[in-house]
Amino acid sequence: MINTLQRKPPRAFRPVAGIGALALVAASVLTACADMSGIHSSAEMRPAASFGLEPGGEVAAAWSHQSWWKDYGDAQLDAVVEQALAGNPSLKMAQIRLDRAQAVVSAAKAPLLPSAELAGDVSRDKFTANTLYPPPLGGATENSAALQAQGSWELDFFGKNRAALDASIGAAQAAAADAQAARLLLASNVVRQYFQLAREEAQLGVAKRTLTQREQMLALVHSRLNAGLDTQLELRQSQGGIPEARLQIETVLEQQALTRNALAALAGDPGLAARLKAPGLPAAGAVPVPAAVPADLLGRRADIVAARWRVEAATQDTASARAKFYPNINLTAYAGWSSFGFSNLFKSSSEQWGFSPAFSLPLFEGGRLRANLRAKTADLDGAIESYNAAVLDAVHEVADQLALSQSVARQQDEQAQALRVAESSYEIARQRYQAGLSTQLQVLAAESTVLTQRRAEVDLKARALDTQVALWRVLGGGFQAQPLSSADEGSGAFAKAALRAQSALAGSSSQP
C-alpha cells in the first residue's frame, strides 16, 4: 500500500520559480480570462434632495433619544415596555437572525488567513509478493507511520475574499438595524396599547358619570312626579336611559379586557393582564413637532439604515463575483515524517517537505461566471431600488403623521370650546327644567350633547398620544447606528462605505 500522506498535496499548476514569476505568468494570461464585459448596475440611489427633505435642526434633536416612552412619567408603562423588550419571542427571533449573520462574518474571515492542519496515521500491511516490488518488501508484513503538517494560503490579489467578507459585514449590520427596528416597533405597539387602555379607562369614567347623571335625573323626575309636575311619560323616558348607560359601561369593560390581553401578549407574560393597574391618560409630551420631514431624523430610521447596508452588501457581493473572473493564486506547503517501521518515523532520513505556489485561471466555464455576475448585479439593482422605496415609504409615513398631529391639535382646540358650550347649555336646561320652564326632552338633548363632547375629548386626547407615539416610531425612535468594531471593518473602501451607510440619507447622493 502506498501511504496517502506520502503524496504531495494536489495543485492546479506545478511549481514556478518564485512568487514573482508566478505573478508575472498570472498577469500575462489575464487577457485570456472569462469575459465580464457588458454587465453593470443600472439602478441609482436617489439623493436626499429628490425626496424633498429638509434639515431638522434643534427640533430633530428633541426626537433623538431612545427611551422616549419615559417622557410620559409612568413607572408602570416603563416596566411593561422593558418586560416586552426582554421577553417578546418575535424580538428574540430578530436577535437570533443577528447572531447568525455575525457567525457568517466570522466564517467569511477564514479565507483571508492561512490554514493549517496536522494529520497522521499508523498502519500494518502485508504486501503482495506478485508486484513490482521484489523481496524483502514483496511478501513482507510491515508497519508504516506518517505525521505531517500541511498548510495553504490563497493570496487574495484581486479582492474576492475581502469583498465576500465586506458583504457579510454589510448583511450583519443590516440584521443589527433590523433588530433595532423590531425593538422600536414592539416598544411603540406596547405604548399605543397602554394608552388605549388608558383611553378605555377614561371612557369608563365618562360612562359611569353618565350613569350617575341619569340616576340623578331619575330622582329629580320622581320628585317632580310626586309634586304633580311631571307625568308617567317623563318617568319612563328617564328610566330608559339607565340601562343604556349600563350597556356602555359593559362595552368599555369588554374592550379593556381585550386590551389587557394584547398587552400581556406583547410583554410575553399572560399574567400581566390581571396585574395591570388602570392607567390614566397623560398629557402628550411637549416635544416640538417638525414643520417638514427632517432628513437627519429620517436618515437614522433603522429600516432606512438596514436598506442602506443591504446596498453596501450587494455592492461587495458584486465585487466578489467580478473577482472570480481573475486567477486564484495559492501557496501550499507541507512538512513531516513518513517511514516503514515505527522506530524510523522521527529519524532525519524520514523527513519530507514541499512548497508549491499555484494558480488557476477560468477560461471556458460555460457562462457560469457571467450568469453569477448578472445575478449579483440584479441583486444590487434590487437593493438600490428597495432603498429608494424604503425612503419614499418613510417620507410618506412621516408626512402623514405630521399632518395628523397638526390636525389633532386643531381639533382639540375646537372640541374644548364645544365642550364648554355644551356643559353651559346643559346646566341652563337643567335649571330651567327644575324651575318648570322647559321639558325633560330639552334636558336630555342637552345631556346627550355633553356626553358626546366628553367622549370626543377623551378620544382626541388619546388620539393625540397615539399620533405622538406613531411619530416617535416613524422618526426613528432615537436609533443610532453603532460603529463597526476594528475587527469587523473589512477593507478600507468598505469602511468608507460603512460611514455612508451609517449616515443613511446623508450619503445617498452617490452610488456606493
DRENTORVO-266785 format. One line per field, with one value per residue (C-alpha): residue number from 1; residue in three letters; z, y, x negated. Coordinates in Angstrom, 3 decimals, decimal comma. Layout:
N
seq [NUM|...]
type [ALA|...]
w [Z|...]
v [Y|...]
u [X|...]
***
This chain:
512
seq [1|2|3|4|5|6|7|8|9|10|11|12|13|14|15|16|17|18|19|20|21|22|23|24|25|26|27|28|29|30|31|32|33|34|35|36|37|38|39|40|41|42|43|44|45|46|47|48|49|50|51|52|53|54|55|56|57|58|59|60|61|62|63|64|65|66|67|68|69|70|71|72|73|74|75|76|77|78|79|80|81|82|83|84|85|86|87|88|89|90|91|92|93|94|95|96|97|98|99|100|101|102|103|104|105|106|107|108|109|110|111|112|113|114|115|116|117|118|119|120|121|122|123|124|125|126|127|128|129|130|131|132|133|134|135|136|137|138|139|140|141|142|143|144|145|146|147|148|149|150|151|152|153|154|155|156|157|158|159|160|161|162|163|164|165|166|167|168|169|170|171|172|173|174|175|176|177|178|179|180|181|182|183|184|185|186|187|188|189|190|191|192|193|194|195|196|197|198|199|200|201|202|203|204|205|206|207|208|209|210|211|212|213|214|215|216|217|218|219|220|221|222|223|224|225|226|227|228|229|230|231|232|233|234|235|236|237|238|239|240|241|242|243|244|245|246|247|248|249|250|251|252|253|254|255|256|257|258|259|260|261|262|263|264|265|266|267|268|269|270|271|272|273|274|275|276|277|278|279|280|281|282|283|284|285|286|287|288|289|290|291|292|293|294|295|296|297|298|299|300|301|302|303|304|305|306|307|308|309|310|311|312|313|314|315|316|317|318|319|320|321|322|323|324|325|326|327|328|329|330|331|332|333|334|335|336|337|338|339|340|341|342|343|344|345|346|347|348|349|350|351|352|353|354|355|356|357|358|359|360|361|362|363|364|365|366|367|368|369|370|371|372|373|374|375|376|377|378|379|380|381|382|383|384|385|386|387|388|389|390|391|392|393|394|395|396|397|398|399|400|401|402|403|404|405|406|407|408|409|410|411|412|413|414|415|416|417|418|419|420|421|422|423|424|425|426|427|428|429|430|431|432|433|434|435|436|437|438|439|440|441|442|443|444|445|446|447|448|449|450|451|452|453|454|455|456|457|458|459|460|461|462|463|464|465|466|467|468|469|470|471|472|473|474|475|476|477|478|479|480|481|482|483|484|485|486|487|488|489|490|491|492|493|494|495|496|497|498|499|500|501|502|503|504|505|506|507|508|509|510|511|512]
type [MET|ILE|ASN|THR|LEU|GLN|ARG|LYS|PRO|PRO|ARG|ALA|PHE|ARG|PRO|VAL|ALA|GLY|ILE|GLY|ALA|LEU|ALA|LEU|VAL|ALA|ALA|SER|VAL|LEU|THR|ALA|CYS|ALA|ASP|MET|SER|GLY|ILE|HIS|SER|SER|ALA|GLU|MET|ARG|PRO|ALA|ALA|SER|PHE|GLY|LEU|GLU|PRO|GLY|GLY|GLU|VAL|ALA|ALA|ALA|TRP|SER|HIS|GLN|SER|TRP|TRP|LYS|ASP|TYR|GLY|ASP|ALA|GLN|LEU|ASP|ALA|VAL|VAL|GLU|GLN|ALA|LEU|ALA|GLY|ASN|PRO|SER|LEU|LYS|MET|ALA|GLN|ILE|ARG|LEU|ASP|ARG|ALA|GLN|ALA|VAL|VAL|SER|ALA|ALA|LYS|ALA|PRO|LEU|LEU|PRO|SER|ALA|GLU|LEU|ALA|GLY|ASP|VAL|SER|ARG|ASP|LYS|PHE|THR|ALA|ASN|THR|LEU|TYR|PRO|PRO|PRO|LEU|GLY|GLY|ALA|THR|GLU|ASN|SER|ALA|ALA|LEU|GLN|ALA|GLN|GLY|SER|TRP|GLU|LEU|ASP|PHE|PHE|GLY|LYS|ASN|ARG|ALA|ALA|LEU|ASP|ALA|SER|ILE|GLY|ALA|ALA|GLN|ALA|ALA|ALA|ALA|ASP|ALA|GLN|ALA|ALA|ARG|LEU|LEU|LEU|ALA|SER|ASN|VAL|VAL|ARG|GLN|TYR|PHE|GLN|LEU|ALA|ARG|GLU|GLU|ALA|GLN|LEU|GLY|VAL|ALA|LYS|ARG|THR|LEU|THR|GLN|ARG|GLU|GLN|MET|LEU|ALA|LEU|VAL|HIS|SER|ARG|LEU|ASN|ALA|GLY|LEU|ASP|THR|GLN|LEU|GLU|LEU|ARG|GLN|SER|GLN|GLY|GLY|ILE|PRO|GLU|ALA|ARG|LEU|GLN|ILE|GLU|THR|VAL|LEU|GLU|GLN|GLN|ALA|LEU|THR|ARG|ASN|ALA|LEU|ALA|ALA|LEU|ALA|GLY|ASP|PRO|GLY|LEU|ALA|ALA|ARG|LEU|LYS|ALA|PRO|GLY|LEU|PRO|ALA|ALA|GLY|ALA|VAL|PRO|VAL|PRO|ALA|ALA|VAL|PRO|ALA|ASP|LEU|LEU|GLY|ARG|ARG|ALA|ASP|ILE|VAL|ALA|ALA|ARG|TRP|ARG|VAL|GLU|ALA|ALA|THR|GLN|ASP|THR|ALA|SER|ALA|ARG|ALA|LYS|PHE|TYR|PRO|ASN|ILE|ASN|LEU|THR|ALA|TYR|ALA|GLY|TRP|SER|SER|PHE|GLY|PHE|SER|ASN|LEU|PHE|LYS|SER|SER|SER|GLU|GLN|TRP|GLY|PHE|SER|PRO|ALA|PHE|SER|LEU|PRO|LEU|PHE|GLU|GLY|GLY|ARG|LEU|ARG|ALA|ASN|LEU|ARG|ALA|LYS|THR|ALA|ASP|LEU|ASP|GLY|ALA|ILE|GLU|SER|TYR|ASN|ALA|ALA|VAL|LEU|ASP|ALA|VAL|HIS|GLU|VAL|ALA|ASP|GLN|LEU|ALA|LEU|SER|GLN|SER|VAL|ALA|ARG|GLN|GLN|ASP|GLU|GLN|ALA|GLN|ALA|LEU|ARG|VAL|ALA|GLU|SER|SER|TYR|GLU|ILE|ALA|ARG|GLN|ARG|TYR|GLN|ALA|GLY|LEU|SER|THR|GLN|LEU|GLN|VAL|LEU|ALA|ALA|GLU|SER|THR|VAL|LEU|THR|GLN|ARG|ARG|ALA|GLU|VAL|ASP|LEU|LYS|ALA|ARG|ALA|LEU|ASP|THR|GLN|VAL|ALA|LEU|TRP|ARG|VAL|LEU|GLY|GLY|GLY|PHE|GLN|ALA|GLN|PRO|LEU|SER|SER|ALA|ASP|GLU|GLY|SER|GLY|ALA|PHE|ALA|LYS|ALA|ALA|LEU|ARG|ALA|GLN|SER|ALA|LEU|ALA|GLY|SER|SER|SER|GLN|PRO]
w [0,000|-0,814|2,153|1,149|3,474|1,404|-1,571|-2,115|-1,840|-5,186|-7,040|-10,174|-11,515|-10,926|-9,039|-10,732|-9,742|-7,083|-6,379|-8,607|-11,590|-10,714|-10,585|-13,954|-15,508|-13,995|-15,370|-18,826|-19,129|-17,710|-21,226|-21,668|-18,672|-18,959|-20,336|-17,960|-20,337|-20,636|-17,124|-14,838|-12,413|-13,855|-10,699|-8,892|-5,312|-5,115|-3,249|-0,190|-2,061|-4,508|-1,626|-0,565|2,809|4,985|7,984|11,306|13,436|17,117|16,566|15,304|18,361|20,605|18,885|19,191|22,464|22,539|25,809|24,626|26,440|29,756|28,841|29,878|33,508|34,070|36,004|35,155|31,444|31,706|33,385|30,757|27,882|29,457|30,099|26,475|25,169|27,350|26,799|23,462|21,252|17,988|19,272|20,277|16,728|15,391|17,763|16,598|12,981|14,027|15,800|12,661|10,474|12,840|12,632|8,826|9,234|11,306|8,661|5,875|7,591|7,334|3,603|4,215|6,633|6,118|7,009|8,534|9,724|11,315|10,140|10,983|10,530|11,613|9,663|9,429|5,913|4,162|0,692|-2,137|-3,489|-7,033|-7,619|-8,955|-5,568|-5,025|-1,641|1,050|0,568|-1,625|0,535|3,750|6,524|7,560|9,929|8,469|10,004|8,937|10,722|8,628|8,945|5,858|5,139|2,364|1,788|-1,013|-1,923|-2,418|-5,031|-6,709|-3,560|-3,996|-0,396|1,002|-0,880|0,402|3,967|3,384|2,022|5,119|7,373|5,497|5,918|9,639|10,068|8,214|10,573|13,556|12,215|11,606|15,227|16,376|14,084|15,662|19,142|18,190|16,637|19,719|22,121|20,136|19,990|23,757|24,397|21,996|23,609|27,043|26,047|24,503|27,924|29,463|26,896|27,778|31,479|30,749|28,656|31,529|33,773|31,292|31,140|34,933|35,129|32,557|34,715|37,815|35,949|34,669|38,106|39,453|36,656|37,506|41,153|40,034|37,834|40,750|42,883|40,227|39,642|43,328|43,207|40,231|37,885|35,633|34,164|33,734|30,270|31,713|34,257|31,571|29,488|32,442|33,354|29,775|29,873|32,789|31,021|28,067|30,353|31,942|28,469|27,654|30,815|29,908|26,382|27,676|30,198|27,362|25,365|28,415|28,866|25,237|25,506|28,688|26,914|23,966|26,330|28,082|24,719|23,688|27,006|26,772|30,191|30,288|33,962|33,240|32,186|35,753|37,416|35,400|37,234|35,183|33,887|33,368|30,144|30,422|28,557|25,282|25,706|24,959|22,032|19,213|16,038|12,933|10,291|7,473|7,070|8,606|6,648|9,654|11,597|8,625|7,876|11,346|10,926|11,493|8,403|6,219|7,719|7,118|3,484|3,032|4,491|2,088|-0,789|0,577|0,994|-2,540|-3,888|-2,263|-3,476|-6,999|-6,488|-5,274|-8,340|-10,623|-8,844|-9,684|-13,308|-12,279|-11,258|-7,907|-6,505|-3,725|-1,668|-0,421|1,829|3,864|6,219|8,296|8,574|6,833|7,254|7,265|10,850|13,805|15,122|11,990|11,990|13,614|12,009|9,840|6,868|7,215|6,837|3,897|2,927|-0,048|-1,124|-4,215|-5,381|-7,824|-9,739|-11,623|-14,223|-15,540|-19,347|-20,511|-17,852|-19,908|-18,892|-15,185|-14,027|-16,271|-15,026|-11,420|-12,060|-13,759|-10,763|-8,270|-10,349|-10,401|-6,619|-6,350|-8,534|-6,387|-3,166|-4,529|-5,601|-2,275|-0,533|-2,699|-1,987|1,761|1,825|-0,155|2,231|5,203|3,796|3,237|6,780|8,382|6,252|7,219|10,923|10,829|9,129|11,670|14,597|13,407|12,638|16,021|17,816|15,955|16,619|20,339|20,458|18,731|20,780|24,084|23,126|22,043|25,392|27,358|25,357|25,748|29,519|29,864|27,774|29,817|33,097|31,822|30,558|33,857|35,878|33,588|33,904|37,691|37,659|35,377|32,428|29,984|29,271|30,144|26,448|26,293|29,254|27,695|24,399|26,210|28,245|25,101|23,635|26,785|26,832|23,149|23,746|26,785|24,751|21,966|24,495|25,673|22,109|20,912|23,912|23,280|19,571|20,256|22,328|19,697|16,974|19,024|19,628|15,901|15,241|17,549|15,520|12,019|13,038|14,147|17,891|18,593|16,818|16,499|14,176|16,044|14,512|13,244|15,557|14,396|13,932|11,502|9,429|6,337|3,567|3,650|0,819|2,653|5,864|3,937|2,507|6,033|7,174|4,348|5,332|8,951|7,954|5,518|3,635|4,150|1,966|-0,629|-3,081|-4,662|-5,538|-3,498]
v [0,000|3,496|5,761|8,729|11,063|10,495|12,150|15,836|17,935|18,302|21,536|23,116|24,092|22,780|24,922|28,072|29,611|32,079|34,120|36,938|34,620|33,263|36,771|37,519|34,432|35,315|38,846|37,581|35,444|37,940|38,750|35,125|35,060|34,770|37,871|40,079|42,976|44,477|43,550|46,527|48,030|50,367|51,494|54,710|55,765|58,918|61,846|63,302|66,467|64,469|63,406|66,992|66,536|69,361|69,561|69,145|71,297|71,694|70,164|66,976|66,846|66,656|63,385|61,749|59,787|56,080|55,667|58,113|56,396|57,531|61,090|60,258|59,751|56,458|53,900|51,097|51,877|51,841|48,434|46,952|48,201|46,843|43,497|43,312|44,158|41,411|38,662|39,033|35,934|37,917|40,197|37,178|35,846|39,109|38,717|35,129|36,320|38,864|36,189|34,065|36,983|37,655|33,980|34,307|37,255|35,099|32,357|34,869|35,943|32,452|32,520|35,655|33,806|30,868|27,458|24,603|21,098|18,228|14,683|11,316|7,626|4,291|1,054|-2,567|-4,038|-7,285|-6,545|-8,981|-10,868|-10,614|-6,984|-4,669|-4,629|-7,566|-9,090|-8,140|-5,684|-8,036|-10,634|-8,898|-7,551|-4,078|-1,332|2,181|5,558|9,183|12,507|15,625|19,266|20,996|24,440|26,661|30,329|31,881|35,228|37,468|39,703|40,598|41,089|38,217|37,042|40,572|41,579|38,478|39,476|43,019|41,690|39,549|42,516|44,586|41,838|41,614|45,375|45,246|42,482|44,612|47,536|45,196|44,046|47,674|48,341|45,379|46,777|50,160|48,623|46,478|49,400|51,649|48,918|48,432|52,173|52,520|49,613|51,048|54,407|52,590|51,020|54,498|55,782|52,997|53,787|57,419|56,353|54,121|57,181|59,070|56,150|55,993|59,753|59,283|56,606|58,794|61,766|59,781|58,332|61,892|62,896|59,952|61,030|64,542|63,204|61,129|64,246|66,260|63,388|63,276|67,019|66,607|68,477|65,523|62,527|58,839|59,641|61,666|58,912|56,203|58,358|58,806|55,112|54,085|55,972|53,940|50,519|52,289|53,813|50,414|48,892|51,474|50,530|46,831|47,590|49,546|46,800|44,286|46,466|46,859|43,101|42,655|45,447|43,963|40,616|42,310|43,986|40,679|39,018|41,797|41,505|37,706|37,388|36,127|37,045|40,705|41,272|40,741|42,683|45,897|48,857|51,004|53,918|57,481|59,414|61,578|64,803|64,468|65,156|68,650|67,615|70,184|68,774|69,302|71,518|69,318|65,859|66,131|64,400|63,931|62,051|60,052|59,004|57,463|55,247|51,682|50,357|53,006|52,179|48,461|49,128|51,204|48,417|45,947|48,158|48,066|44,287|43,806|46,089|43,919|40,739|42,113|42,944|39,396|37,982|40,123|38,986|35,369|36,144|36,600|33,973|32,246|32,228|29,789|28,875|25,290|23,684|20,543|19,052|15,897|12,357|9,091|5,671|1,928|0,840|2,858|3,209|5,033|7,676|10,542|9,885|12,618|10,279|10,045|13,771|15,073|18,554|20,518|24,020|24,875|28,145|27,559|29,439|28,614|30,795|30,395|30,169|28,274|27,733|27,575|31,053|30,185|33,192|35,626|34,247|34,622|38,208|39,057|37,653|39,631|42,802|42,278|41,828|45,155|46,910|45,376|46,533|50,079|50,255|48,726|51,509|54,164|52,592|52,428|56,135|57,005|54,964|56,604|60,100|59,191|57,845|60,874|63,314|61,535|61,590|65,247|66,116|64,047|65,612|69,137|68,328|66,660|69,714|71,976|69,582|69,582|73,369|73,368|70,473|72,111|75,128|72,918|71,080|74,336|75,468|72,071|71,964|75,532|74,674|71,543|73,416|76,082|73,415|71,538|74,703|75,642|72,136|72,233|75,595|74,209|76,422|73,610|69,954|66,937|66,296|69,543|68,421|65,024|66,609|68,929|65,996|63,924|66,768|66,975|63,234|63,251|66,037|64,319|61,152|63,251|64,910|61,526|60,214|63,265|63,214|59,540|60,193|62,952|60,493|57,777|60,177|61,257|57,638|56,972|59,997|58,585|55,380|56,903|59,385|56,541|56,425|57,862|54,989|55,452|53,166|51,502|51,999|48,982|47,385|47,410|43,639|43,935|46,940|44,944|46,794|50,498|51,183|49,344|51,265|54,479|52,990|51,953|55,547|56,464|53,638|54,759|58,292|56,841|59,704|61,929|59,552|58,798|61,381|58,972|55,344|53,084]
u [0,000|-1,204|-0,587|1,568|-0,326|-3,433|-1,794|-2,231|0,950|2,758|2,242|3,563|0,141|-3,351|-5,847|-7,071|-10,365|-9,203|-6,103|-7,327|-7,469|-4,047|-2,587|-4,213|-2,671|0,719|0,548|-0,396|2,733|5,253|6,381|7,446|9,810|13,591|15,293|17,337|17,994|21,471|22,612|23,112|25,621|28,247|30,083|29,162|29,710|31,770|30,182|31,901|32,885|35,015|37,282|37,973|36,280|35,019|32,652|34,422|32,117|32,995|36,441|34,834|32,566|35,654|36,657|33,245|33,270|34,054|36,016|38,653|41,549|40,056|41,043|44,626|43,604|45,451|43,410|45,840|45,536|41,731|41,838|44,174|42,015|38,841|40,531|41,673|38,199|36,735|39,287|41,075|40,429|40,529|37,790|35,726|36,082|34,659|31,697|31,205|31,050|28,437|26,384|26,456|25,339|22,448|21,442|21,357|18,959|16,629|16,760|16,055|12,820|11,330|10,333|8,244|5,966|3,614|4,987|3,011|3,710|1,835|2,523|1,051|1,696|0,358|0,916|-0,279|-0,162|-1,092|-2,457|-1,841|-4,810|-3,400|-4,110|-6,748|-8,454|-10,831|-11,596|-12,247|-9,320|-7,288|-5,574|-6,549|-4,363|-5,415|-4,409|-4,171|-3,570|-3,315|-2,978|-2,657|-1,683|-0,375|0,956|2,222|2,884|4,864|3,315|6,326|4,699|7,989|10,091|12,541|12,395|12,122|15,275|17,071|16,123|17,335|20,631|21,150|20,350|22,935|25,512|24,724|25,072|28,398|29,535|28,474|30,518|33,467|33,255|33,379|36,336|38,109|37,387|38,811|41,922|42,503|41,999|44,335|47,007|46,781|47,081|50,003|51,857|51,116|52,592|55,541|56,123|55,888|58,397|60,803|60,389|61,220|64,225|65,304|65,203|67,410|69,821|70,024|70,587|73,358|74,997|74,747|76,143|79,098|79,793|79,838|82,213|84,487|84,572|85,497|88,331|89,653|89,652|91,499|93,940|94,804|95,369|97,681|95,332|94,447|96,273|95,503|94,111|91,237|90,650|90,413|88,050|85,717|85,829|84,928|81,626|80,217|79,936|78,333|75,674|75,003|74,634|71,981|70,089|70,140|68,948|65,972|65,133|65,092|62,689|60,473|60,201|59,115|56,548|55,093|54,734|52,989|50,513|49,852|49,142|46,733|44,912|44,790|46,450|50,073|50,360|49,728|53,351|54,578|51,748|52,010|53,442|55,803|53,681|54,781|54,374|51,261|50,827|48,978|45,281|44,109|41,910|41,936|43,472|41,297|42,845|41,491|39,970|36,464|33,678|31,395|34,086|35,304|31,738|31,495|34,532|33,391|35,180|33,505|30,102|30,752|31,709|28,544|26,404|28,006|26,921|23,362|23,521|24,873|22,128|19,479|21,196|20,936|17,260|16,630|18,410|16,217|13,067|13,906|13,026|9,391|6,823|6,753|3,214|2,360|-0,646|-0,778|-3,376|-3,779|-6,404|-6,588|-7,861|-6,959|-8,572|-8,291|-8,656|-7,563|-11,080|-12,219|-9,472|-11,347|-14,764|-16,168|-16,087|-12,265|-11,726|-9,723|-8,596|-7,374|-6,359|-4,356|-2,825|0,007|2,629|5,829|7,497|11,052|11,022|14,082|16,761|19,960|21,158|21,354|19,315|21,212|24,531|23,389|22,248|25,559|27,438|25,336|25,727|29,501|29,393|27,547|30,131|32,856|31,178|30,844|34,482|35,556|33,646|35,338|38,731|37,989|37,151|40,288|42,427|40,739|41,334|44,986|45,369|43,763|45,763|48,991|48,168|47,158|50,438|52,381|50,540|51,224|54,861|55,489|54,074|56,502|59,387|58,606|58,815|62,189|63,529|62,550|64,623|67,530|67,448|67,571|70,611|72,343|71,810|73,115|76,200|76,866|76,673|79,098|81,528|81,366|82,073|84,974|86,459|86,136|87,936|90,647|89,693|88,678|89,372|87,301|86,667|84,710|82,628|81,995|80,947|78,520|77,226|76,575|74,531|72,402|71,786|70,857|68,351|66,880|66,299|64,802|62,485|61,205|60,867|58,961|56,639|55,935|55,529|53,006|50,964|51,278|50,160|47,180|46,151|46,511|44,302|41,641|41,721|41,642|38,924|36,653|37,237|33,785|31,999|28,248|26,275|23,420|19,949|18,094|15,575|11,965|12,154|15,063|14,078|13,191|11,385|10,601|13,051|15,773|15,066|15,727|18,893|19,875|19,743|22,099|24,412|24,487|25,447|28,011|29,637|26,651|24,680|27,333|26,151|23,699|23,873|21,540]
***
